Amino acid sequence: MNNDQDNRNQNDKSGKDGRGPLRTGLPLLVIAIVVVLLFNFVYNSIASAQLKKKTYTEFLQMVDRGELAEVQFEPDRVQFLTKEEAEKPGSEQTVFYTGLISNTDNTQLVSTLKNQNVSVSQEPQEDNSIIGFILSNLLILGLTFFLLTLLMRKMSSSMGGGLGGIGQSKAKVYMERRTGVTFADVAGQDEAKESLEEIIDFLHNPQKYAAIGAKLPKGALLVGSPGTGKTLLAKAVAGEANVPFFSISGSDFVEMFVGVGASRVRDLFQQAAKVAPCIIFIDEIDAVGRTRDSKFGGNDEREQTLNQLLAEIDGFDSSKGVVCLAATNRPEVLDKALLRAGRFDRRIIVDRPNLQGRLDTLKVHTKKIRLAEDVDLRKIAQATAGAVGADLANLVNEAALRAVRKGRQAVNQEDLLVSFETVIAGTEKKNTVLTDIEKRMISYHEVGHALVAALEKHSMPVSKITIVPHTSGALGYTMQMPEEEKYLSTKDELLTELKTLVGGRAAEEVVFGVQTTGASNDIQRATDLARKMVTQYGMSAHFGPMSLATVQSEYLDGQSYMDCSQDTAAQVDREVQALLTKVLNESKNLLQEHRGLLDEVALYLLTKETITGDELMRYVNADKSALPASVLEEPEETEAPQE
């Protein structure tokens, strides 16, 4: 029974992998023939390269002049070497040859050559030269085929099968002891970990689920932005379950050879079945699992690989403990057949961490970092809203590198804050020389941003203002930090953000009456925000609560595409333009009302080059205290009727 089963397995393996004797021998035979032909061609080319043709008349003239050193008579030609060439080294000698005239008696010629002390030889006549040529080439062919067969068998046994291991899966096997990753190393993804704990429990206690008749989903899809920790989370599942972990990228399946991807899929699942229970993790599955486009027909390599992947997922029994995990940041492009029930039907969102998640992530990454007593990780977590785990790991590493450069033994709070600024703005450019007028314009520009944010309601507090150029291209920047984590933004808050963004351009026009290129990034961000308010957030006065754009690649760039007619798109452009013009005029009016405050803070910033938010607010609070009480109360009286 076991022998029959082994024979069937060998036959199946030979048929599936395409490594049967016939299919393997034919390519090797073709290669051997090509090698023999190439050998004959190279041999004849080398042999003919040292021969130079002469006429029979020239040969006789050389004999009469006594210029020859050696002569060899062959069945179809005469080869001879002159005394001049004989004095040269063997590799540099040129052998001459001429055709042999048939039915000619060479007795007198041989006698003349012997009288001149010329070495004369003659090749014997071979009647079976063709047969000898064929036999010699067959011998070389057989020897070449034998050597190639031995080489392929050795490579097949060492690389896992296939012609040179082409069809072998490139999956890397990680055991728990090698990865050393558990859920304790993954922070900020509590919801995702809860969804995966059921898989871990199944791998530990499959009989508990089998007793009630429950079946674990065969596949789970990890979806999230780049850097959120999808691969780390999959490794942590294998670490918690203490099972083998097969990891492979979707791009490793697709090669230029047709059928290789499907062969690698089969090989991967065969390896997994041998060591079950285990976890198969396919990273960037969108490289192989994109929607099949049938508009142009065809049967390309990627589609064959996807079909084989679907068949393998349907073919294995999840009760044996083989669990498939996949990761992608483009779930919208995946084939529907891949996401249907019974395959990757469980979607686990690995989102950007919230405030507590960022704090926990910073604690994980600073475990091995020596921190000073003044370090407050909560403030760093508040400042890094929207950052993913990879960003926070990079921030901590940059802070440690800065501490070493400064000659300190521990990382302090300044190192972490400067590292955060380095990530968003780059390092300081110390060699950039600005003129006095440029420095004044940059100072007023940045103070324009900061004052609008400080004087308006619904804005985030300003934490830092600088006019020091940075490698990101910014000649200065104004940093705002939220006081608390927010998930919703009101229309008033978005309008305030728009006013803050155009505050730099407003200051340029109010003070200098000019427009500079320094506001290009501010205008780009303001335009993008205003367009989202009109097309996505339903905050348009003209269109109302109407969606006019569709967001694609939500977990990548989140770019939106207009989903309306050209006339509607033109109206959207006009409304965005009107909205930006309105907030720019409001910012200009606000700065004109506080022109004295603008001049004071700009002069102070021009002197110190970098000031904090507290220093700014001292000027703002002093300016407000100088106003009459009626003026300070006026906004409270006029704002209530508007709401």
N, C-alpha and C positions, 0 to 999 in steps of 0.2 A: 504493500500500500504506500509506504513511504517512498520507495523507488519510483513508482508510477507518478506520484505527486512531484518528485524532484524532476522527473523527465518532462512533465507538463510545464513546470516552472521554467526549466531551461528553454523549452520550445517557445513559451510565451515571451521570455526575455529576449530570445534571439529574434523573434518576429517583431517585437515592439521596438527594440532598440536598433534594428537594422544591422545587426552584427553577425548574421548567419554566415556559414562558410562561403556560399556562393556570392553573396553581396559584398563580403569582405575580400574574397580572393580576386574577383574581377578588377577592382581598382588597383590592387597590388600588382597584378599581371600587367596592366596598362602602364603602371609606373615603371616596372622592370623593363618593358620594351622601350619606353622612352629613354631610360638610363642607358641601355645598350646602344641605341641609335645615337644618342648624344656622345657616348664614349667613342664610337667609330668616327663620328664627325670630327671630334676634337683630335683624335689620333691622326686621322688623315690630314687634317689641317696643319698639325705640327710637323708631320713628315714631309708634306709638300712645301712647307715654308722654307726648308733648307735645300731645296732642289731648284736649279735654274736651267732653263731649256736652252739648248744650242742646236744649230743645224748639223746635219751629217757632214757637210762640206767643212764647217768650222772645226769639227772633231778631227777630220783627216789632216787639216792644216796644222792643228796643234800637235798631231802625231809626227808630221814631217819636221816641225820645228823642235821636237824633243821637249815639250812643255809639260808632259803628263807624268804623274807620279803613281797613280793607281787607276786600273780599268776593270770594270766588272760587267760581264756579258749576261744579260737576263733574257728570258724568253721573248720579251717584246720591246726591250730597250737596252741601251748601253749607258752605264753610269761611270763617270770618270772624275778624277780629282787632279787638279794641276799642282805642280811643285810649289807655286806661290801660295796656294790655299793650304797645302800640307804643312807649311811652316807655322800656320796660325793655330791657336788653341782649338780643341775639338768643337766647343760650343759656337765658335765664330767661323768655322769652315763652311764654305759653300760648295755643294756637290752639283756637278753639271750632268745633264743627261741628254740623249738624242735618240731618235727612233732608229730601229734596226731594220735595214733593207732586207726583205725576204729573198730567199733563193740566192744568197751571196755567200761565197766561200771566204771565210775570214782567216784562212790558214796563213796567208802572206802577211795579213795585218797583225796577227798574233806573233808571228816570227819577228816582225819589225819592232814590236813593243818589247819583246824579250831581249833583243839586241840593245835596246835603250835602257835596260835594267828597270823596266816598268812592271809593277806587280799586277799580274793578270789573274782574274778569277772568273768563274762561270757558275750561275745558279742552275741547278738541275731542272729539267722540264717536268712539270707536274700535270699529269693528265686529269687528276681529280681536284683541281684547285677550287672549283666552285663548291664541291662537296666538303672540302676541308674548311672553306670559309663559313659555310652554313653550320658545320659541326662546332667550330670554334665559337661562333656567335651564340649558338644554342647553349653551349656550356657556360658562357658568360651570363646569358639570360637566366639560366637555372640557378646559378650561384647568386645573382642579384635578387631574384625572387625569394630564395631561401633566406638571405640576410634581411630583406624587408619584412618577411613574415615573422622572423624572430624579433625584430625591432618593434613591430606593431604589437606583438603579444606582450612584450615586456612593458611597453607604454600603457597597454590596456590594463594589465594587472596592477601597475603602480598608480594609474590615474583613475581607475574605476570604470573602464570600458569606453567604447566608442573609438572612432578613428582619432587617436591622439587626445582622447578625452573631450572631444568637441561636444558630444551629447551629454556629458556628465554635468550634473547640477553643481553650481558654484556655491551652494549654501554652506555657510560656516556654522559649525556646531559649537554652541556655547553651553557649558554646564553651569550649574549654579555656583560651584566653587570658583569658576573662572570669571564669571561676570561680577559676582559679589554685590549685586544690585538687588535691593528689596524696596518695599513701599516706604521704608524709612528714608530712603534716598530721593524720593519723589515728593515734593511739597507743592501745595497750591492746586492740587487736582483731586480733591476729596471726592467729588461726584464721580469722576472717572474711575477712581480706585474702588468705590462702592460697586460700580457696574461690573468690574472685573473680579471682585472677590468671589462671585458665584462660580466663575470658571476655575479659580484656584481650589475652591471647595470640592468641585466635581472631580478635579484631577487627584485630590487627596482621597475622597470617599465616593467613588463612582457607584458603589453598591447601594448607597442611600437613595440615589436618584433612580437606579434601575428597579428598586423595590416598589416604587410607586408608579413606575412606567413613564417617568419623565425623560426627555431627551434634551441634552444640552445643544444650543445652537452650534452649528459647525463652524461658523465664522463670525468674527466681530470686526467692524471697521472703525479705526481710530481716525477721527477727523479733527483738524485744527490747523492753526497758522504755523508757519515754519518757526522752529525753536521752542515750541511749547512743551516738548518732551514726549512725543509719541513713541519714539524708539526706546527711550529710557523706561517708559511705562511698560512696554512689552517685555523688556528684559527683566523688569521688576516682577512681572507676573511669573516668568519662568523661575526667578530666584525664590519667590514665595512658595511656588508649587514644588520646587526642587526637582524639576524635570528637564530633559534636554531641550535646547532652544535652537531651532534652525532659523537662520536669518539670511535673507537674500533680497536683493533689490529688483524691482520690476524690470529695470533696463537690462539686467543680466540674462533674462530669458530671450531677448530679441537679438539675433545676430544676422549677419548677411546670408548665412547658409540656410536654405529652406528646410524646415523640419527640426532644426536644432533646438529652438525654443520649446516645442512640444516634447521633445526627448528629455530636455532638462526638467520640465514639469513632472513627467513620469518618474524620472530618477529621484527627484526631490521627495515625492510622496512614497516611493518605495523605501527610501532611506528612513523616512519618518515612521512607516509602518513597522519597521524592524525594531525600533527602540521605543515604541509607544508604551506608556503615555508620554506625549511631548507637545511642544508648541511650534508651529510653523509661522514665521513672521515674514511678510512680504512688504518691504518698504517701497514707497512711491509706486503703489499698484496702478496708478493712472497711466504709467508708461506702457503697460501691457493690457490694461482693462478699459481702454477708451471705447466709447460707443462705436459699434461697427457701422460703417457708412456703406450702404448698399446702392448708392446712386450710380456708381461707376462699375459695380460688380467686382470681380477679381477674387483672389484667394491668397492674400499676402501672408507674410510670415507672422506678423503680429496677430492677425485674426486667427490663424491656426493655433498659435500659442494660447490665446484666450479660450478658444473652443476646448482645447485639451485641459486647461485649468478648470473650466466649468465641469467637464466630465470627471475629473479627478475628485473634485469637491463632492459631486453627487455619488461617486463610487465608494468612498471610504465610510466606514461605520464610526460614528462619533462615540459610540459606547466603548470603543477601544482606547479612547483617551487622546486622540489626535485633534488638536484645536488649531484653527487657522486664525491668525490675527493679521490685519493689513492696515497700512497707514497711508493717508493721502491728504493733501491740502486743496484738492480740486474734485470734490465729490460730484459736482454737477456734470462732469464729463464721463463718468463711469457708465458702463453698459448696464442697462436695466436688468438683463439676465444675471449679472453678477450680484445684484442687490436684492433679488427676489427671495421669498421665504425659502429657507432650507440652505441658503448659501451665506453671503455676508449680509444677513438680515438685521443684525444688531448694530446700530450706529452709536458710538461713544464719542461725545464731543470733548475734545481736549482744548479748552478755551484759555484765553489769556487770564492769568490769575488776578484776583481782586486784591484789595489792600492787605488783608490777612494772609492771603496766599503769597503775595510778594514778600511779606515779612518772614513767613516760614521758609520761603525759598532762599532768602538772604541768610537766614540762620543755618541752613544746610550748607551753603557755599562758603560760609565763614567758619565752619567747624575747625578746619585745619589752618585758619588764618589767625595770627596773633593780633588782637584788637586792643587799642588803647581804651582808657576808661571813659573818654568823652564820646565814644561812638554811640549814636542813637540810630539803630536800624529802622525804627518806625518812621523817622523823618525821611530816610532814604527811600523807604517803601512808598511814602506819600508823594515824593518827587518823581517817582518812576512809573506814573500811571500809564497803563498800556504796554509796559515792558513784559517780555516773555522770559522764561527761565534762562534761555541762552544769553539774553541781554544782561540779566542780573549776574550770571556767572562771569561774563566778560567785564562787567563793571567792578566786581570784587577783585578780579585778577589785575585789572589796570590800577586799582588802588594799591594793591600789594607791590606792584612794580614801581609805582611812584614813591612809596615809602622806602624802598630799597635805594632808589636814585637819590632821595633826600638824606640817606644815611641814618634812617630811624630803624628801631628794632620792632616797631608795632605800627599797625595801620590806624590812623586817627580819622576823625570825622571830616576834616578838610580833604584828606586823600579820597574819601568816598565821593564827596561833593564835586571835587575837581574831576574825578574820573567820570562822573555822570555828565558833566559839562563837556568833557572830551568826547564822549560818545555822541552827543547831540550837535556839537559845534566844532569838534576837532581841537587840536592843540593850538596854543598861541603862536602867531607868526611874529617873531621878534625882529626880523629884518625888514618888515614892511615900513616904509617911510611915507607918511602922509603930510600934505601941506597943512598950513594953519586953517585955511578956509574949509578944507575937507574935514579936519577934526571938528570944527565948529558945526558943520552940517550934520556929521554923524552924531555928535552930542545932542543937538536939538532933535534929530530924528528919533533916537532911542528914548529921550525924555518925553517926546510926544507920545510914544507907546505907553510909557509908564504912567504919565499923568492922566491920560484918558482912562486907564485901568484903575487908577487910584481914586479918581473923581466920580466915576460912574458906579452905579449899583450893579449887582449881579455879576461882578467880575472876580476873578481869582487874584489873591494878593500877589504883589510883586516881591520877589525875593532877591533879585540881583539885576544890576544894570552895568554894562561894560561897553567901552568903545575900543577895546583891544582887538585887533584883527585876528581871525582864526583860520585854520587850514581848510575849513569847510567852505570858505569863500565869504563868510560873514565878516563885515568890518566892525561889527558890534552886535549885541543882542540884549534883549530884555527877557528875563526868566520869570515865569509865574508858576507858583506851586499851589495846588488845591489844598484847602484845609481839611477836606474829608472826601471820601470816595463817593462819586456820583455816577448814576447809571442813566439818568434822564436830564435833558436840557430843555428849558422853556424857551419860548420865542424871545423873551426879553434878554435872557442870557446869551442867546446866539447873536442878537443885535448888538449887545455890548461887546462880544468878541469881535464882531465885524468892525465896530468903531475903534477897538484897540488895534486891530490889524492895520487899519488905514491911518492910525494916529501919527505914524512916522511921516507919511506923505502930507498929512494936514499940517504938521509942524514945519515942514520944508516950505510950503506955500505961504503960511502965515508969517514966518520970520524972513525968509529969503525971497519969496515970490518966484521960486523956481521948482522944477521937478527933476529929481535925480534918479539914476538907475539903482540906487540903494534900496528902493521900495519894490523891486521886481518880485522877490519871493513873497513879500507881504501881500501884494496885489494878487498873485497867483493863488495863495491860500484863501484870501477873502473871496475871490471869484468862485472858487470851488465850494466854499461854505454857502455862499449866496445861492448858487445853482442847486445845491442839495436842499436848501430851504424851500425853493420854488418847486422842484421836480420830485423830491422824495418825501419831504417832511409835511407836505400839505400846508405850508405857511404862506401861500401866495394870496395876495389880495385879489388877483384877477381869476386864477384857476381854482382857488379854494382847495378843499381836501381831495385832490386828484393826483394820482401817480403818473408821472410823465417819463420816468426813467427806470431801467432795470439794472440791478447790480449783478455783475458777473465776477467770478473768482473771489468770492467773499473772503476766503481765508488767505488770499494773496494780496493783490493791490487793491481789491474792492472797487475796481473801475466801473463806472456806470455808463450805460448806453441809452440814448434817447429812444423812447418807445412811443413816438407820436409823429404826426405829419410835419412836413417842412414848414408850413405856415405856423403851426403851433410852436415849433422849435424857434422860429424867428421871434414870436411873441415872448417866449421864455427868455431869449437873449435881451430883448428890450426891457423886460421886467428886472432881470438881473442887473442890467446897466443902471436902471432907475434906482434900485435898492442900494447899489454901491455909491452912486452919486449922493443919495440922501444921507447915508451914514458918514460919508466924507465931509459933507457940509456941516453936519452936526458936530463932528470932531473938530473942525476948524473953528466953529463958533465957541465951543467949549474952551479951546486953547486961547482964543482971543480974549475971552472973559478972564482968564487966568494968565495973561501974558507976563505979568511980573513974576509969578511963580515959575513959569516956564523958563524965563531968563535966569533966575536964581539957581534953579536945579541944574540947568545946562552948564552954567559957569562952574558950579561945584563939581559936576561930572567931568568937565574938561580939565579941571585941576587934578582930580584924583584918579581919573580914567576908569575906576570901578567903585561903585557904591552899592550898599545893601538896601533892601526894602525898608528896613527900619529908618535908615538915614533919609530916604525919600519921604516917608510918612511924617517925619518931624517937620519938614518943610510944608507938607500938605496940611497938617494939623495947625501949624502956626498961621498959615494963610486963611484957614477957615475961622480961626478964633478972631481974626481981625475984621470979619464981616459982621454986620448988624444981626441981631437975633431974628429980625423979621425975614431977612434974606435966607437965613439958615432954615427957617421953618417953611419957606415958600414951597419947596418941592413936595413936602408932605401934604399941603393943601391942594396942589394942582394934580397930584397923582391919583388921588382917590376917585374923582369923577371919571377919569379916563378908564379905570378898570370897571 
